[in-house]
Each structure stands twice: as C-alpha cells, then as structure tokens.
Amino acid sequence: MTGTGAGTPGVCPALLYADARAAIRQLTEAFGFTAVAVHQSEDGSVAHAELAQGDGVVMLGSKGTGSRFDEAMRGAGPSGVYVVVDDVDAHHRRAVEHGAEILMPPADQEYGSRDYMARDLEGNVWSFGTYAPRAGG
C-alpha cells in the first residue's frame, strides 16, 4: 500500500446528494467543515466538492449526473461517517444552533470517547467524537 504525503488523508468518504449545495451549506455551517473545492457541472449541479475537517476530507457531489460513481451508488442507502473533533460539546452546540437533527446528545462512552450523532438533510448519519483511530504503518 502506498502512503500519502503529510496532511493528505489516506481515506476520504464520498457521498452523493440530491441537493449537494444544501449539503455543503449544512456541513459547513452546522458541522464546521471548510469547503476546499467546489466544482460545478455545466448544468449547475455540483460535479465534485471537497470539504475538510481537521486532517480529514469528505468528497461529495450531486446525484443524477450519470457518472460511473453515480450509477454505482444508485439505490444506496444513507451512509455513516465518523469525524474526530476536539470539543464535542461546542461542536454539538453549533450543530443545534443551525438546526441539525440530533440523534444522540454528547455522551461519554465506555471506551473513553465523548461522542454525539446527527443526521444530515438527506439521511446520512454523522458521528462526532474525541476518539481518534490510528492508521497502521
């Protein structure tokens, strides 16, 4: 397996949304992501976007583009994404202030993490917590 450069994530979740612009708005405003890149198709849909949170990146785009990835994801259900954050309670307050649907309020876990869960506008479940998994190698 090849490594990545410093600051380059080795794994990036990729999600498709019926309304990718609304998803970008929610992820940046409510969940604190930073839009690194947003590329528009000729029809105005989001062809590809990259949103950063800490040293991680999530990629997303619009459903219905007819791309190979869009075809492969047809009929796929919601996804779950875990994001490491330093201050779970402050992050949770921000999400609540922006109207995010909270599935589980901040709670201390048996394994030492503090986590909360929210659902985005299209049903994906986002978990935010202090547990930071480490990649091998």
Backbone torsions as a table, in degrees:
resi	resn	phi	psi	omega
1	MET	NA	137.0	179.4
2	THR	-87.5	144.0	177.2
3	GLY	-84.4	169.5	176.9
4	THR	-109.9	164.9	177.8
5	GLY	-71.9	163.0	178.6
6	ALA	-56.0	132.4	179.6
7	GLY	81.3	0.1	179.5
8	THR	-103.4	116.1	-179.3
9	PRO	-65.6	143.1	178.7
10	GLY	-88.4	-17.2	179.1
11	VAL	-134.5	130.1	-179.2
12	CYS	-133.0	112.0	175.1
13	PRO	-59.7	146.1	178.6
14	ALA	-127.8	123.1	-175.8
15	LEU	-124.7	149.5	174.4
16	LEU	-115.5	141.8	-178.0
17	TYR	-129.1	144.4	172.8
18	ALA	-64.4	-37.0	176.8
19	ASP	-124.1	82.1	-176.0
20	ALA	-64.4	-32.7	178.8
21	ARG	-64.9	-41.7	176.9
22	ALA	-65.0	-37.9	178.3
23	ALA	-63.3	-44.1	178.4
24	ILE	-60.9	-43.2	179.4
25	ARG	-60.7	-46.8	-179.3
26	GLN	-66.6	-44.6	-177.7
27	LEU	-64.6	-35.0	179.1
28	THR	-80.9	-44.8	-176.3
29	GLU	-76.0	-49.6	-174.7
30	ALA	-85.9	-34.8	-173.0
31	PHE	-109.6	2.4	171.5
32	GLY	75.7	16.0	175.1
33	PHE	-71.2	158.9	175.0
34	THR	-114.5	126.9	177.1
35	ALA	-72.4	114.9	179.8
36	VAL	-90.7	-39.1	180.0
37	ALA	-151.6	137.9	173.2
38	VAL	-137.7	114.2	-179.0
39	HIS	-109.9	130.2	-176.7
40	GLN	-100.3	142.4	173.0
41	SER	-80.5	169.1	178.7
42	GLU	-58.6	-31.3	-179.1
43	ASP	-84.2	2.5	178.0
44	GLY	92.7	-6.7	178.0
45	SER	-75.5	165.9	178.3
46	VAL	-83.9	111.3	178.8
47	ALA	-74.3	-41.0	-178.0
48	HIS	-163.3	134.8	175.2
49	ALA	-137.4	149.6	175.9
50	GLU	-126.8	124.6	-179.9
51	LEU	-120.1	131.7	-176.5
52	ALA	-105.6	147.5	173.4
53	GLN	-145.5	111.9	-174.7
54	GLY	61.7	-129.5	178.6
55	ASP	-99.8	16.0	178.5
56	GLY	-108.8	160.1	179.4
57	VAL	-137.4	138.3	170.0
58	VAL	-114.4	136.8	177.3
59	MET	-105.4	144.6	178.7
60	LEU	-150.4	164.8	179.0
61	GLY	-160.2	-176.3	-178.7
62	SER	-88.2	141.6	171.2
63	LYS	-73.1	156.3	173.2
64	GLY	83.3	18.3	-179.2
65	THR	-84.4	-19.2	-176.9
66	GLY	82.6	5.1	178.0
67	SER	-68.1	166.6	178.0
68	ARG	-59.1	-42.2	-179.7
69	PHE	-66.2	-42.4	178.0
70	ASP	-59.1	-45.1	178.9
71	GLU	-63.9	-43.0	-179.5
72	ALA	-64.8	-32.1	-177.7
73	MET	-88.7	-4.1	-179.2
74	ARG	-54.1	127.8	177.8
75	GLY	80.9	-1.1	178.9
76	ALA	-68.1	144.3	179.0
77	GLY	-82.3	-175.3	177.2
78	PRO	-60.2	155.6	177.8
79	SER	-111.2	165.1	174.0
80	GLY	-120.3	134.1	-179.0
81	VAL	-129.5	134.8	176.8
82	TYR	-106.3	133.6	-178.3
83	VAL	-127.6	129.5	177.9
84	VAL	-81.7	128.6	175.7
85	VAL	-132.1	151.1	-178.6
86	ASP	-75.6	-44.4	-175.1
87	ASP	-119.9	92.5	-175.9
88	VAL	-60.9	-41.8	-176.4
89	ASP	-67.3	-41.8	176.9
90	ALA	-65.9	-40.2	179.0
91	HIS	-62.6	-44.3	178.9
92	HIS	-61.3	-44.4	179.1
93	ARG	-58.3	-43.4	178.9
94	ARG	-60.8	-45.3	-179.9
95	ALA	-61.4	-43.5	179.2
96	VAL	-63.9	-44.0	179.6
97	GLU	-59.0	-28.2	179.9
98	HIS	-99.1	12.6	172.0
99	GLY	80.0	17.7	179.0
100	ALA	-66.0	144.5	175.8
101	GLU	-76.7	115.4	-179.0
102	ILE	-92.3	124.9	179.6
103	LEU	-93.9	-29.7	178.5
104	MET	-149.8	123.6	178.5
105	PRO	-70.1	167.7	178.9
106	PRO	-53.3	133.1	-179.2
107	ALA	-149.1	143.6	175.1
108	ASP	-77.6	133.8	-178.3
109	GLN	-101.0	157.7	179.9
110	GLU	-60.1	-28.7	-176.4
111	TYR	-89.2	9.5	172.6
112	GLY	98.1	-2.6	-179.7
113	SER	-91.7	159.1	168.0
114	ARG	-116.8	124.5	-171.1
115	ASP	-134.5	159.9	163.3
116	TYR	-145.7	162.6	-179.5
117	MET	-127.6	144.4	177.1
118	ALA	-139.9	158.7	176.7
119	ARG	-112.5	136.4	177.6
120	ASP	-83.1	-179.8	-173.8
121	LEU	-62.0	-20.4	-178.3
122	GLU	-115.9	18.1	170.1
123	GLY	97.9	-4.9	177.4
124	ASN	-71.2	143.5	-178.5
125	VAL	-101.0	125.6	179.7
126	TRP	-112.4	122.8	174.9
127	SER	-106.7	135.4	179.8
128	PHE	-124.2	128.9	-177.2
129	GLY	-160.6	176.1	-177.2
130	THR	-91.5	-13.7	178.0
131	TYR	-67.2	127.1	-178.8
132	ALA	-118.7	97.9	178.2
133	PRO	-61.7	149.6	179.4
134	ARG	-114.1	133.5	176.3
135	ALA	-76.7	144.8	177.1
136	GLY	-75.1	161.3	171.2
137	GLY	88.6	NA	NA
